[in-house]
Each structure stands twice: as C-alpha cells, then as structure tokens.
Amino acid sequence: MRPHVFAFKAALKTSLPVFFGYISIGFAFGFLLVKSGFHWLWAPLMCLVIFAGAAQFMAIGMLLQHKSPWEMGLAILLLNARHMVYGFSLLDRYSRFRRFKAYLIFGLTDETYGLLTTIDPPEGADPERFDFYVTALNHSYWTLGSTLGALTGSLISWNAPGIEFSMTALFTVLLVEQIRALKRPGPFLLALGVCMVLYFLGLQQHALLLGIIISAMGCFFLKREEPA
C-alpha cells in the first residue's frame, strides 16, 4: 500500500467520530444561517474561509445586529483566544513540518486538537501527512454538513427551535473523551470551578476569556505526575 494511501486510511478511521459530530452541527449552522435570512452560499464560503464553528454561530447573531467589522473581529478574537493557549502544545510537533504547516495552523480546531493530542500516527505513516489528512477531513466534514443544512433550510419552512444546542452537545462528548484519555481530572475540575465562580460573580459575558486565562495559569500549580 502506498504511504499516502495508508496515512489517509488511518486519518479517515481516526476522524470518523468528528464526522458524525461535524455533519450534524454543521447542518445546524447552515440551517440557522439560512433561516436568519442569508443566502445558502454563505455557508460553504464561511466554512472554507473561516472554519471556526463557535465563531460562525456567533457571527450569525452579530451580523443580524449589524455589528461593525471591528466589533466582530474583537469578539471572535476573544472567543478563539483558546487556540493561542492550546496551540503552544503543538509547537514542537509542527516545527518539523514543511509542506502543510500553514494549513495545519489554519485548520486547527478543538476537535482536531483533541484527536492529534490523543492519537499518535500509526507506525509507517508520515506524521505530517497524517496530521494533514485528519485536519483536511475534519474541514470537509464541517463544510459538507453546513452546506447540506443551508440547502435544506432554503427548501423547507420549519425553523427547528433549539437546534443551536448541537454545538454544546459536541463539546460535551469531546470533553468526556479528553478526560478518559488523559486520566487527570485536575485541569477539568479547575476549569469547572473557575467558570462557576465567574458565573456567581455575574461575569458571564467575559467568562470564556477569563476562564481560559485563569484556568491556564492555575494548571501551572497543579501537581505533575512523575514519569514512570
């Protein structure tokens, strides 16, 4: 079997859980976009150019509120600030890559990060090509689901109330998988505690960014496991 074919098959098998999540959540995004009054073509275009699920959902509301480009840019920057935090853990991994590094950086999402940090490339597969295929496949799943949702929304009159909860459902599943893989509940309990404190302090609007910063700083004080 050719090396690139072997790497693609391994990446396809690895990314299958994301396929089911991205198809359903992408469908929800495309559906909501069309029901908000936008043309269905905006769904695949946003997926190809932006490729940020939570930011794309948020963009719908901000566009409807006629927010300025500066306001939207700042809000999305804060929303995606977590990428700058967990992206540091991939610096060493990506530093050896050459051909697909730019796309790998662009295509890094929470779900792709979860896969790349818990599943190693199979023996005999080129690590850079494997990471590229995982990222590209996830990108294609999201674009396909969003396009299907947008097309469906343009054809039917049902508004499907509550469909936006699908994003929360996917994050919950990925969180459970991360806890099972890392087997260290400390960082997750810390993040939960920080979010609860921010909520009771009435800082819900700033909880995402503050939660990321405080939790990341708190992880430095957690006891590290000694290598076996």
Protein Blocks (a to p, Z undefined) as FASTA:
>chain_A
ZZklmmmmmmmmmmmmmmmmmmmmmmmmmmmmmmnopafklmmmmmmmnopmklmmmmmm
mmmnopafklmmmmmmmmmmmmmmmmmmmmmmmmmpmklmmmmmmmpcfklmmmmmmccc
dehiafklmmmmmmmmmmmmmmmmmmmmmmmmmmpmbeogoklmmmmmmmmmmmmmmmmm
nopaklmmmmmmmmmmmmmnopmmmmmmmmmmmmmmmmmmpccdddZZ
